[in-house]
């Protein structure tokens, strides 16, 4: 069942499936930001975020800085 899967996943990884997915998306975004000059809006779409503002909110909450600042300092 869905509930069983979520509990088993959390026991194994320490996070829910959604939290894991968001962290993976941010990790992919970091790689794209570091290795390319594509616009932030394209990075957001490529990583599965609905738009650039959603991407910026999630990235900032996890990393502690905006994607633009992170790219400049990386």
mmCIF file of the N, C-alpha and C atoms, coordinates in Angstrom:
data_MODEL
# 
_entry.id   MODEL 
# 
loop_
_atom_site.group_PDB 
_atom_site.id 
_atom_site.type_symbol 
_atom_site.label_atom_id 
_atom_site.label_alt_id 
_atom_site.label_comp_id 
_atom_site.label_asym_id 
_atom_site.label_entity_id 
_atom_site.label_seq_id 
_atom_site.pdbx_PDB_ins_code 
_atom_site.Cartn_x 
_atom_site.Cartn_y 
_atom_site.Cartn_z 
_atom_site.occupancy 
_atom_site.B_iso_or_equiv 
_atom_site.pdbx_formal_charge 
_atom_site.auth_seq_id 
_atom_site.auth_comp_id 
_atom_site.auth_asym_id 
_atom_site.auth_atom_id 
_atom_site.pdbx_PDB_model_num 
ATOM 1   N N  . UNK A 1 1  ? 0.836  -1.190 0.000   1.00 0.00 ? 1  UNK A N  1 
ATOM 2   C CA . UNK A 1 1  ? 0.000  0.000  0.000   1.00 0.00 ? 1  UNK A CA 1 
ATOM 3   C C  . UNK A 1 1  ? 0.879  1.250  0.000   1.00 0.00 ? 1  UNK A C  1 
ATOM 4   N N  . UNK A 1 2  ? 0.260  2.356  -0.305  1.00 0.00 ? 2  UNK A N  1 
ATOM 5   C CA . UNK A 1 2  ? 0.984  3.635  -0.353  1.00 0.00 ? 2  UNK A CA 1 
ATOM 6   C C  . UNK A 1 2  ? 1.606  3.977  1.005   1.00 0.00 ? 2  UNK A C  1 
ATOM 7   N N  . UNK A 1 3  ? 0.817  3.821  2.061   1.00 0.00 ? 3  UNK A N  1 
ATOM 8   C CA . UNK A 1 3  ? 1.307  4.129  3.408   1.00 0.00 ? 3  UNK A CA 1 
ATOM 9   C C  . UNK A 1 3  ? 2.472  3.236  3.818   1.00 0.00 ? 3  UNK A C  1 
ATOM 10  N N  . UNK A 1 4  ? 2.374  1.955  3.487   1.00 0.00 ? 4  UNK A N  1 
ATOM 11  C CA . UNK A 1 4  ? 3.453  1.028  3.808   1.00 0.00 ? 4  UNK A CA 1 
ATOM 12  C C  . UNK A 1 4  ? 4.735  1.431  3.077   1.00 0.00 ? 4  UNK A C  1 
ATOM 13  N N  . UNK A 1 5  ? 4.586  1.763  1.789   1.00 0.00 ? 5  UNK A N  1 
ATOM 14  C CA . UNK A 1 5  ? 5.760  2.176  1.016   1.00 0.00 ? 5  UNK A CA 1 
ATOM 15  C C  . UNK A 1 5  ? 6.410  3.417  1.625   1.00 0.00 ? 5  UNK A C  1 
ATOM 16  N N  . UNK A 1 6  ? 5.616  4.412  1.977   1.00 0.00 ? 6  UNK A N  1 
ATOM 17  C CA . UNK A 1 6  ? 6.171  5.649  2.538   1.00 0.00 ? 6  UNK A CA 1 
ATOM 18  C C  . UNK A 1 6  ? 6.889  5.362  3.851   1.00 0.00 ? 6  UNK A C  1 
ATOM 19  N N  . UNK A 1 7  ? 6.285  4.558  4.721   1.00 0.00 ? 7  UNK A N  1 
ATOM 20  C CA . UNK A 1 7  ? 6.938  4.217  5.995   1.00 0.00 ? 7  UNK A CA 1 
ATOM 21  C C  . UNK A 1 7  ? 8.233  3.440  5.766   1.00 0.00 ? 7  UNK A C  1 
ATOM 22  N N  . UNK A 1 8  ? 8.202  2.456  4.872   1.00 0.00 ? 8  UNK A N  1 
ATOM 23  C CA . UNK A 1 8  ? 9.400  1.659  4.603   1.00 0.00 ? 8  UNK A CA 1 
ATOM 24  C C  . UNK A 1 8  ? 10.497 2.530  3.982   1.00 0.00 ? 8  UNK A C  1 
ATOM 25  N N  . UNK A 1 9  ? 10.114 3.402  3.064   1.00 0.00 ? 9  UNK A N  1 
ATOM 26  C CA . UNK A 1 9  ? 11.083 4.299  2.438   1.00 0.00 ? 9  UNK A CA 1 
ATOM 27  C C  . UNK A 1 9  ? 11.723 5.212  3.477   1.00 0.00 ? 9  UNK A C  1 
ATOM 28  N N  . UNK A 1 10 ? 10.895 5.779  4.360   1.00 0.00 ? 10 UNK A N  1 
ATOM 29  C CA . UNK A 1 10 ? 11.406 6.686  5.392   1.00 0.00 ? 10 UNK A CA 1 
ATOM 30  C C  . UNK A 1 10 ? 12.322 5.956  6.369   1.00 0.00 ? 10 UNK A C  1 
ATOM 31  N N  . UNK A 1 11 ? 11.975 4.726  6.722   1.00 0.00 ? 11 UNK A N  1 
ATOM 32  C CA . UNK A 1 11 ? 12.834 3.953  7.618   1.00 0.00 ? 11 UNK A CA 1 
ATOM 33  C C  . UNK A 1 11 ? 14.174 3.649  6.966   1.00 0.00 ? 11 UNK A C  1 
ATOM 34  N N  . UNK A 1 12 ? 14.177 3.418  5.665   1.00 0.00 ? 12 UNK A N  1 
ATOM 35  C CA . UNK A 1 12 ? 15.402 3.078  4.945   1.00 0.00 ? 12 UNK A CA 1 
ATOM 36  C C  . UNK A 1 12 ? 16.275 4.294  4.673   1.00 0.00 ? 12 UNK A C  1 
ATOM 37  N N  . UNK A 1 13 ? 15.660 5.384  4.218   1.00 0.00 ? 13 UNK A N  1 
ATOM 38  C CA . UNK A 1 13 ? 16.436 6.550  3.785   1.00 0.00 ? 13 UNK A CA 1 
ATOM 39  C C  . UNK A 1 13 ? 16.466 7.690  4.790   1.00 0.00 ? 13 UNK A C  1 
ATOM 40  N N  . UNK A 1 14 ? 15.525 7.703  5.721   1.00 0.00 ? 14 UNK A N  1 
ATOM 41  C CA . UNK A 1 14 ? 15.461 8.787  6.698   1.00 0.00 ? 14 UNK A CA 1 
ATOM 42  C C  . UNK A 1 14 ? 14.621 9.973  6.250   1.00 0.00 ? 14 UNK A C  1 
ATOM 43  N N  . UNK A 1 15 ? 14.115 9.933  5.027   1.00 0.00 ? 15 UNK A N  1 
ATOM 44  C CA . UNK A 1 15 ? 13.266 11.004 4.502   1.00 0.00 ? 15 UNK A CA 1 
ATOM 45  C C  . UNK A 1 15 ? 12.096 10.390 3.740   1.00 0.00 ? 15 UNK A C  1 
ATOM 46  N N  . UNK A 1 16 ? 11.053 11.187 3.520   1.00 0.00 ? 16 UNK A N  1 
ATOM 47  C CA . UNK A 1 16 ? 9.915  10.708 2.740   1.00 0.00 ? 16 UNK A CA 1 
ATOM 48  C C  . UNK A 1 16 ? 10.308 10.663 1.261   1.00 0.00 ? 16 UNK A C  1 
ATOM 49  N N  . UNK A 1 17 ? 9.545  9.933  0.448   1.00 0.00 ? 17 UNK A N  1 
ATOM 50  C CA . UNK A 1 17 ? 9.846  9.899  -0.992  1.00 0.00 ? 17 UNK A CA 1 
ATOM 51  C C  . UNK A 1 17 ? 9.841  11.294 -1.622  1.00 0.00 ? 17 UNK A C  1 
ATOM 52  N N  . UNK A 1 18 ? 8.909  12.149 -1.222  1.00 0.00 ? 18 UNK A N  1 
ATOM 53  C CA . UNK A 1 18 ? 8.852  13.496 -1.786  1.00 0.00 ? 18 UNK A CA 1 
ATOM 54  C C  . UNK A 1 18 ? 10.096 14.307 -1.400  1.00 0.00 ? 18 UNK A C  1 
ATOM 55  N N  . UNK A 1 19 ? 10.506 14.228 -0.135  1.00 0.00 ? 19 UNK A N  1 
ATOM 56  C CA . UNK A 1 19 ? 11.712 14.946 0.292   1.00 0.00 ? 19 UNK A CA 1 
ATOM 57  C C  . UNK A 1 19 ? 12.936 14.454 -0.466  1.00 0.00 ? 19 UNK A C  1 
ATOM 58  N N  . UNK A 1 20 ? 13.024 13.154 -0.671  1.00 0.00 ? 20 UNK A N  1 
ATOM 59  C CA . UNK A 1 20 ? 14.139 12.584 -1.430  1.00 0.00 ? 20 UNK A CA 1 
ATOM 60  C C  . UNK A 1 20 ? 14.137 13.114 -2.861  1.00 0.00 ? 20 UNK A C  1 
ATOM 61  N N  . UNK A 1 21 ? 12.955 13.127 -3.488  1.00 0.00 ? 21 UNK A N  1 
ATOM 62  C CA . UNK A 1 21 ? 12.838 13.603 -4.861  1.00 0.00 ? 21 UNK A CA 1 
ATOM 63  C C  . UNK A 1 21 ? 13.251 15.069 -4.980  1.00 0.00 ? 21 UNK A C  1 
ATOM 64  N N  . UNK A 1 22 ? 12.818 15.899 -4.055  1.00 0.00 ? 22 UNK A N  1 
ATOM 65  C CA . UNK A 1 22 ? 13.170 17.324 -4.102  1.00 0.00 ? 22 UNK A CA 1 
ATOM 66  C C  . UNK A 1 22 ? 14.677 17.501 -3.946  1.00 0.00 ? 22 UNK A C  1 
ATOM 67  N N  . UNK A 1 23 ? 15.291 16.754 -3.040  1.00 0.00 ? 23 UNK A N  1 
ATOM 68  C CA . UNK A 1 23 ? 16.748 16.851 -2.861  1.00 0.00 ? 23 UNK A CA 1 
ATOM 69  C C  . UNK A 1 23 ? 17.486 16.400 -4.121  1.00 0.00 ? 23 UNK A C  1 
ATOM 70  N N  . UNK A 1 24 ? 16.992 15.366 -4.783  1.00 0.00 ? 24 UNK A N  1 
ATOM 71  C CA . UNK A 1 24 ? 17.599 14.918 -6.030  1.00 0.00 ? 24 UNK A CA 1 
ATOM 72  C C  . UNK A 1 24 ? 17.467 15.976 -7.121  1.00 0.00 ? 24 UNK A C  1 
ATOM 73  N N  . UNK A 1 25 ? 16.311 16.628 -7.194  1.00 0.00 ? 25 UNK A N  1 
ATOM 74  C CA . UNK A 1 25 ? 16.123 17.694 -8.174  1.00 0.00 ? 25 UNK A CA 1 
ATOM 75  C C  . UNK A 1 25 ? 17.080 18.853 -7.928  1.00 0.00 ? 25 UNK A C  1 
ATOM 76  N N  . UNK A 1 26 ? 17.261 19.218 -6.662  1.00 0.00 ? 26 UNK A N  1 
ATOM 77  C CA . UNK A 1 26 ? 18.181 20.306 -6.327  1.00 0.00 ? 26 UNK A CA 1 
ATOM 78  C C  . UNK A 1 26 ? 19.618 19.899 -6.630  1.00 0.00 ? 26 UNK A C  1 
ATOM 79  N N  . UNK A 1 27 ? 19.977 18.654 -6.383  1.00 0.00 ? 27 UNK A N  1 
ATOM 80  C CA . UNK A 1 27 ? 21.325 18.182 -6.700  1.00 0.00 ? 27 UNK A CA 1 
ATOM 81  C C  . UNK A 1 27 ? 21.576 18.254 -8.207  1.00 0.00 ? 27 UNK A C  1 
ATOM 82  N N  . UNK A 1 28 ? 20.582 17.871 -8.999  1.00 0.00 ? 28 UNK A N  1 
ATOM 83  C CA . UNK A 1 28 ? 20.714 17.963 -10.462 1.00 0.00 ? 28 UNK A CA 1 
ATOM 84  C C  . UNK A 1 28 ? 20.824 19.427 -10.892 1.00 0.00 ? 28 UNK A C  1 
ATOM 85  N N  . UNK A 1 29 ? 20.051 20.277 -10.253 1.00 0.00 ? 29 UNK A N  1 
ATOM 86  C CA . UNK A 1 29 ? 20.105 21.712 -10.573 1.00 0.00 ? 29 UNK A CA 1 
ATOM 87  C C  . UNK A 1 29 ? 21.489 22.276 -10.270 1.00 0.00 ? 29 UNK A C  1 
ATOM 88  N N  . UNK A 1 30 ? 22.077 21.867 -9.159  1.00 0.00 ? 30 UNK A N  1 
ATOM 89  C CA . UNK A 1 30 ? 23.436 22.326 -8.832  1.00 0.00 ? 30 UNK A CA 1 
ATOM 90  C C  . UNK A 1 30 ? 24.421 21.956 -9.930  1.00 0.00 ? 30 UNK A C  1 
ATOM 91  N N  . UNK A 1 31 ? 24.306 20.727 -10.431 1.00 0.00 ? 31 UNK A N  1 
ATOM 92  C CA . UNK A 1 31 ? 25.205 20.299 -11.506 1.00 0.00 ? 31 UNK A CA 1 
ATOM 93  C C  . UNK A 1 31 ? 24.997 21.136 -12.757 1.00 0.00 ? 31 UNK A C  1 
ATOM 94  N N  . UNK A 1 32 ? 23.748 21.365 -13.127 1.00 0.00 ? 32 UNK A N  1 
ATOM 95  C CA . UNK A 1 32 ? 23.480 22.177 -14.310 1.00 0.00 ? 32 UNK A CA 1 
ATOM 96  C C  . UNK A 1 32 ? 23.964 23.611 -14.123 1.00 0.00 ? 32 UNK A C  1 
ATOM 97  N N  . UNK A 1 33 ? 23.770 24.157 -12.940 1.00 0.00 ? 33 UNK A N  1 
ATOM 98  C CA . UNK A 1 33 ? 24.216 25.528 -12.674 1.00 0.00 ? 33 UNK A CA 1 
ATOM 99  C C  . UNK A 1 33 ? 25.738 25.633 -12.737 1.00 0.00 ? 33 UNK A C  1 
ATOM 100 N N  . UNK A 1 34 ? 26.403 24.589 -12.249 1.00 0.00 ? 34 UNK A N  1 
ATOM 101 C CA . UNK A 1 34 ? 27.861 24.598 -12.216 1.00 0.00 ? 34 UNK A CA 1 
ATOM 102 C C  . UNK A 1 34 ? 28.473 24.393 -13.601 1.00 0.00 ? 34 UNK A C  1 
ATOM 103 N N  . UNK A 1 35 ? 27.864 23.531 -14.414 1.00 0.00 ? 35 UNK A N  1 
ATOM 104 C CA . UNK A 1 35 ? 28.477 23.097 -15.669 1.00 0.00 ? 35 UNK A CA 1 
ATOM 105 C C  . UNK A 1 35 ? 27.949 23.779 -16.922 1.00 0.00 ? 35 UNK A C  1 
ATOM 106 N N  . UNK A 1 36 ? 26.938 24.637 -16.789 1.00 0.00 ? 36 UNK A N  1 
ATOM 107 C CA . UNK A 1 36 ? 26.387 25.262 -17.987 1.00 0.00 ? 36 UNK A CA 1 
ATOM 108 C C  . UNK A 1 36 ? 25.988 26.706 -17.706 1.00 0.00 ? 36 UNK A C  1 
ATOM 109 N N  . UNK A 1 37 ? 25.702 27.412 -18.778 1.00 0.00 ? 37 UNK A N  1 
ATOM 110 C CA . UNK A 1 37 ? 25.266 28.803 -18.667 1.00 0.00 ? 37 UNK A CA 1 
ATOM 111 C C  . UNK A 1 37 ? 23.807 28.960 -19.078 1.00 0.00 ? 37 UNK A C  1 
ATOM 112 N N  . UNK A 1 38 ? 23.040 27.879 -19.038 1.00 0.00 ? 38 UNK A N  1 
ATOM 113 C CA . UNK A 1 38 ? 21.646 28.003 -19.446 1.00 0.00 ? 38 UNK A CA 1 
ATOM 114 C C  . UNK A 1 38 ? 20.886 28.830 -18.407 1.00 0.00 ? 38 UNK A C  1 
ATOM 115 N N  . UNK A 1 39 ? 19.852 29.536 -18.845 1.00 0.00 ? 39 UNK A N  1 
ATOM 116 C CA . UNK A 1 39 ? 19.090 30.394 -17.931 1.00 0.00 ? 39 UNK A CA 1 
ATOM 117 C C  . UNK A 1 39 ? 18.450 29.602 -16.788 1.00 0.00 ? 39 UNK A C  1 
ATOM 118 N N  . UNK A 1 40 ? 18.216 30.279 -15.673 1.00 0.00 ? 40 UNK A N  1 
ATOM 119 C CA . UNK A 1 40 ? 17.627 29.631 -14.506 1.00 0.00 ? 40 UNK A CA 1 
ATOM 120 C C  . UNK A 1 40 ? 16.257 29.045 -14.816 1.00 0.00 ? 40 UNK A C  1 
ATOM 121 N N  . UNK A 1 41 ? 15.501 29.706 -15.669 1.00 0.00 ? 41 UNK A N  1 
ATOM 122 C CA . UNK A 1 41 ? 14.174 29.175 -16.004 1.00 0.00 ? 41 UNK A CA 1 
ATOM 123 C C  . UNK A 1 41 ? 14.282 27.828 -16.707 1.00 0.00 ? 41 UNK A C  1 
ATOM 124 N N  . UNK A 1 42 ? 15.291 27.652 -17.549 1.00 0.00 ? 42 UNK A N  1 
ATOM 125 C CA . UNK A 1 42 ? 15.485 26.369 -18.221 1.00 0.00 ? 42 UNK A CA 1 
ATOM 126 C C  . UNK A 1 42 ? 16.006 25.304 -17.267 1.00 0.00 ? 42 UNK A C  1 
ATOM 127 N N  . UNK A 1 43 ? 16.843 25.705 -16.315 1.00 0.00 ? 43 UNK A N  1 
ATOM 128 C CA . UNK A 1 43 ? 17.313 24.766 -15.290 1.00 0.00 ? 43 UNK A CA 1 
ATOM 129 C C  . UNK A 1 43 ? 16.118 24.277 -14.484 1.00 0.00 ? 43 UNK A C  1 
ATOM 130 N N  . UNK A 1 44 ? 15.238 25.196 -14.134 1.00 0.00 ? 44 UNK A N  1 
ATOM 131 C CA . UNK A 1 44 ? 14.051 24.838 -13.348 1.00 0.00 ? 44 UNK A CA 1 
ATOM 132 C C  . UNK A 1 44 ? 13.209 23.792 -14.074 1.00 0.00 ? 44 UNK A C  1 
ATOM 133 N N  . UNK A 1 45 ? 12.926 24.028 -15.329 1.00 0.00 ? 45 UNK A N  1 
ATOM 134 C CA . UNK A 1 45 ? 12.104 23.096 -16.102 1.00 0.00 ? 45 UNK A CA 1 
ATOM 135 C C  . UNK A 1 45 ? 12.824 21.758 -16.282 1.00 0.00 ? 45 UNK A C  1 
ATOM 136 N N  . UNK A 1 46 ? 14.128 21.797 -16.563 1.00 0.00 ? 46 UNK A N  1 
ATOM 137 C CA . UNK A 1 46 ? 14.899 20.571 -16.771 1.00 0.00 ? 46 UNK A CA 1 
ATOM 138 C C  . UNK A 1 46 ? 14.940 19.700 -15.512 1.00 0.00 ? 46 UNK A C  1 
ATOM 139 N N  . UNK A 1 47 ? 14.815 20.318 -14.359 1.00 0.00 ? 47 UNK A N  1 
ATOM 140 C CA . UNK A 1 47 ? 14.894 19.573 -13.101 1.00 0.00 ? 47 UNK A CA 1 
ATOM 141 C C  . UNK A 1 47 ? 13.530 19.221 -12.527 1.00 0.00 ? 47 UNK A C  1 
ATOM 142 N N  . UNK A 1 48 ? 12.471 19.544 -13.253 1.00 0.00 ? 48 UNK A N  1 
ATOM 143 C CA . UNK A 1 48 ? 11.143 19.121 -12.831 1.00 0.00 ? 48 UNK A CA 1 
ATOM 144 C C  . UNK A 1 48 ? 10.368 20.095 -11.985 1.00 0.00 ? 48 UNK A C  1 
ATOM 145 N N  . UNK A 1 49 ? 10.827 21.327 -11.873 1.00 0.00 ? 49 UNK A N  1 
ATOM 146 C CA . UNK A 1 49 ? 10.082 22.334 -11.134 1.00 0.00 ? 49 UNK A CA 1 
ATOM 147 C C  . UNK A 1 49 ? 9.072  22.992 -12.062 1.00 0.00 ? 49 UNK A C  1 
ATOM 148 N N  . UNK A 1 50 ? 7.988  23.490 -11.500 1.00 0.00 ? 50 UNK A N  1 
ATOM 149 C CA . UNK A 1 50 ? 6.919  24.038 -12.329 1.00 0.00 ? 50 UNK A CA 1 
ATOM 150 C C  . UNK A 1 50 ? 7.312  25.349 -13.000 1.00 0.00 ? 50 UNK A C  1 
ATOM 151 N N  . UNK A 1 51 ? 8.097  26.167 -12.326 1.00 0.00 ? 51 UNK A N  1 
ATOM 152 C CA . UNK A 1 51 ? 8.574  27.418 -12.905 1.00 0.00 ? 51 UNK A CA 1 
ATOM 153 C C  . UNK A 1 51 ? 9.779  27.915 -12.120 1.00 0.00 ? 51 UNK A C  1 
ATOM 154 N N  . UNK A 1 52 ? 10.344 29.040 -12.550 1.00 0.00 ? 52 UNK A N  1 
ATOM 155 C CA . UNK A 1 52 ? 11.564 29.547 -11.924 1.00 0.00 ? 52 UNK A CA 1 
ATOM 156 C C  . UNK A 1 52 ? 11.335 29.987 -10.486 1.00 0.00 ? 52 UNK A C  1 
ATOM 157 N N  . UNK A 1 53 ? 10.181 30.564 -10.188 1.00 0.00 ? 53 UNK A N  1 
ATOM 158 C CA . UNK A 1 53 ? 9.952  31.029 -8.817  1.00 0.00 ? 53 UNK A CA 1 
ATOM 159 C C  . UNK A 1 53 ? 9.823  29.848 -7.855  1.00 0.00 ? 53 UNK A C  1 
ATOM 160 N N  . UNK A 1 54 ? 9.169  28.778 -8.282  1.00 0.00 ? 54 UNK A N  1 
ATOM 161 C CA . UNK A 1 54 ? 9.083  27.575 -7.450  1.00 0.00 ? 54 UNK A CA 1 
ATOM 162 C C  . UNK A 1 54 ? 10.478 26.990 -7.233  1.00 0.00 ? 54 UNK A C  1 
ATOM 163 N N  . UNK A 1 55 ? 11.257 26.921 -8.290  1.00 0.00 ? 55 UNK A N  1 
ATOM 164 C CA . UNK A 1 55 ? 12.631 26.438 -8.211  1.00 0.00 ? 55 UNK A CA 1 
ATOM 165 C C  . UNK A 1 55 ? 13.442 27.273 -7.228  1.00 0.00 ? 55 UNK A C  1 
ATOM 166 N N  . UNK A 1 56 ? 13.331 28.593 -7.328  1.00 0.00 ? 56 UNK A N  1 
ATOM 167 C CA . UNK A 1 56 ? 14.095 29.485 -6.449  1.00 0.00 ? 56 UNK A CA 1 
ATOM 168 C C  . UNK A 1 56 ? 13.696 29.297 -4.989  1.00 0.00 ? 56 UNK A C  1 
ATOM 169 N N  . UNK A 1 57 ? 12.406 29.176 -4.711  1.00 0.00 ? 57 UNK A N  1 
ATOM 170 C CA . UNK A 1 57 ? 11.948 28.972 -3.331  1.00 0.00 ? 57 UNK A CA 1 
ATOM 171 C C  . UNK A 1 57 ? 12.492 27.665 -2.749  1.00 0.00 ? 57 UNK A C  1 
ATOM 172 N N  . UNK A 1 58 ? 12.371 26.590 -3.511  1.00 0.00 ? 58 UNK A N  1 
ATOM 173 C CA . UNK A 1 58 ? 12.815 25.281 -3.018  1.00 0.00 ? 58 UNK A CA 1 
ATOM 174 C C  . UNK A 1 58 ? 14.338 25.250 -2.880  1.00 0.00 ? 58 UNK A C  1 
ATOM 175 N N  . UNK A 1 59 ? 15.044 25.743 -3.880  1.00 0.00 ? 59 UNK A N  1 
ATOM 176 C CA . UNK A 1 59 ? 16.507 25.758 -3.852  1.00 0.00 ? 59 UNK A CA 1 
ATOM 177 C C  . UNK A 1 59 ? 17.004 26.557 -2.644  1.00 0.00 ? 59 UNK A C  1 
ATOM 178 N N  . UNK A 1 60 ? 16.423 27.726 -2.422  1.00 0.00 ? 60 UNK A N  1 
ATOM 179 C CA . UNK A 1 60 ? 16.835 28.580 -1.304  1.00 0.00 ? 60 UNK A CA 1 
ATOM 180 C C  . UNK A 1 60 ? 16.555 27.912 0.036   1.00 0.00 ? 60 UNK A C  1 
ATOM 181 N N  . UNK A 1 61 ? 15.429 27.223 0.153   1.00 0.00 ? 61 UNK A N  1 
ATOM 182 C CA . UNK A 1 61 ? 15.108 26.576 1.428   1.00 0.00 ? 61 UNK A CA 1 
ATOM 183 C C  . UNK A 1 61 ? 16.065 25.424 1.734   1.00 0.00 ? 61 UNK A C  1 
ATOM 184 N N  . UNK A 1 62 ? 16.560 24.750 0.714   1.00 0.00 ? 62 UNK A N  1 
ATOM 185 C CA . UNK A 1 62 ? 17.464 23.615 0.932   1.00 0.00 ? 62 UNK A CA 1 
ATOM 186 C C  . UNK A 1 62 ? 18.922 24.059 1.026   1.00 0.00 ? 62 UNK A C  1 
ATOM 187 N N  . UNK A 1 63 ? 19.349 24.935 0.117   1.00 0.00 ? 63 UNK A N  1 
ATOM 188 C CA . UNK A 1 63 ? 20.764 25.315 0.029   1.00 0.00 ? 63 UNK A CA 1 
ATOM 189 C C  . UNK A 1 63 ? 21.090 26.516 0.918   1.00 0.00 ? 63 UNK A C  1 
ATOM 190 N N  . UNK A 1 64 ? 20.123 27.408 1.095   1.00 0.00 ? 64 UNK A N  1 
ATOM 191 C CA . UNK A 1 64 ? 20.355 28.579 1.930   1.00 0.00 ? 64 UNK A CA 1 
ATOM 192 C C  . UNK A 1 64 ? 20.704 29.833 1.154   1.00 0.00 ? 64 UNK A C  1 
ATOM 193 N N  . UNK A 1 65 ? 20.764 29.743 -0.158  1.00 0.00 ? 65 UNK A N  1 
ATOM 194 C CA . UNK A 1 65 ? 21.030 30.894 -1.009  1.00 0.00 ? 65 UNK A CA 1 
ATOM 195 C C  . UNK A 1 65 ? 20.282 30.702 -2.326  1.00 0.00 ? 65 UNK A C  1 
ATOM 196 N N  . UNK A 1 66 ? 20.098 31.776 -3.059  1.00 0.00 ? 66 UNK A N  1 
ATOM 197 C CA . UNK A 1 66 ? 19.364 31.669 -4.323  1.00 0.00 ? 66 UNK A CA 1 
ATOM 198 C C  . UNK A 1 66 ? 20.215 30.961 -5.373  1.00 0.00 ? 66 UNK A C  1 
ATOM 199 N N  . UNK A 1 67 ? 19.568 30.403 -6.402  1.00 0.00 ? 67 UNK A N  1 
ATOM 200 C CA . UNK A 1 67 ? 20.335 29.733 -7.451  1.00 0.00 ? 67 UNK A CA 1 
ATOM 201 C C  . UNK A 1 67 ? 21.319 30.672 -8.153  1.00 0.00 ? 67 UNK A C  1 
ATOM 202 N N  . UNK A 1 68 ? 20.916 31.917 -8.382  1.00 0.00 ? 68 UNK A N  1 
ATOM 203 C CA . UNK A 1 68 ? 21.811 32.869 -9.034  1.00 0.00 ? 68 UNK A CA 1 
ATOM 204 C C  . UNK A 1 68 ? 23.049 33.145 -8.209  1.00 0.00 ? 68 UNK A C  1 
ATOM 205 N N  . UNK A 1 69 ? 22.863 33.366 -6.909  1.00 0.00 ? 69 UNK A N  1 
ATOM 206 C CA . UNK A 1 69 ? 24.018 33.577 -6.025  1.00 0.00 ? 69 UNK A CA 1 
ATOM 207 C C  . UNK A 1 69 ? 24.901 32.339 -5.959  1.00 0.00 ? 69 UNK A C  1 
ATOM 208 N N  . UNK A 1 70 ? 24.265 31.177 -5.885  1.00 0.00 ? 70 UNK A N  1 
ATOM 209 C CA . UNK A 1 70 ? 25.022 29.932 -5.798  1.00 0.00 ? 70 UNK A CA 1 
ATOM 210 C C  . UNK A 1 70 ? 25.875 29.748 -7.064  1.00 0.00 ? 70 UNK A C  1 
ATOM 211 N N  . UNK A 1 71 ? 25.278 30.042 -8.220  1.00 0.00 ? 71 UNK A N  1 
ATOM 212 C CA . UNK A 1 71 ? 26.006 29.904 -9.494  1.00 0.00 ? 71 UNK A CA 1 
ATOM 213 C C  . UNK A 1 71 ? 27.207 30.844 -9.537  1.00 0.00 ? 71 UNK A C  1 
ATOM 214 N N  . UNK A 1 72 ? 27.035 32.078 -9.103  1.00 0.00 ? 72 UNK A N  1 
ATOM 215 C CA . UNK A 1 72 ? 28.137 33.040 -9.126  1.00 0.00 ? 72 UNK A CA 1 
ATOM 216 C C  . UNK A 1 72 ? 29.276 32.641 -8.192  1.00 0.00 ? 72 UNK A C  1 
ATOM 217 N N  . UNK A 1 73 ? 28.951 31.989 -7.078  1.00 0.00 ? 73 UNK A N  1 
ATOM 218 C CA . UNK A 1 73 ? 29.967 31.629 -6.094  1.00 0.00 ? 73 UNK A CA 1 
ATOM 219 C C  . UNK A 1 73 ? 30.508 30.206 -6.271  1.00 0.00 ? 73 UNK A C  1 
ATOM 220 N N  . UNK A 1 74 ? 29.927 29.440 -7.171  1.00 0.00 ? 74 UNK A N  1 
ATOM 221 C CA . UNK A 1 74 ? 30.348 28.033 -7.332  1.00 0.00 ? 74 UNK A CA 1 
ATOM 222 C C  . UNK A 1 74 ? 31.643 27.920 -8.111  1.00 0.00 ? 74 UNK A C  1 
# 
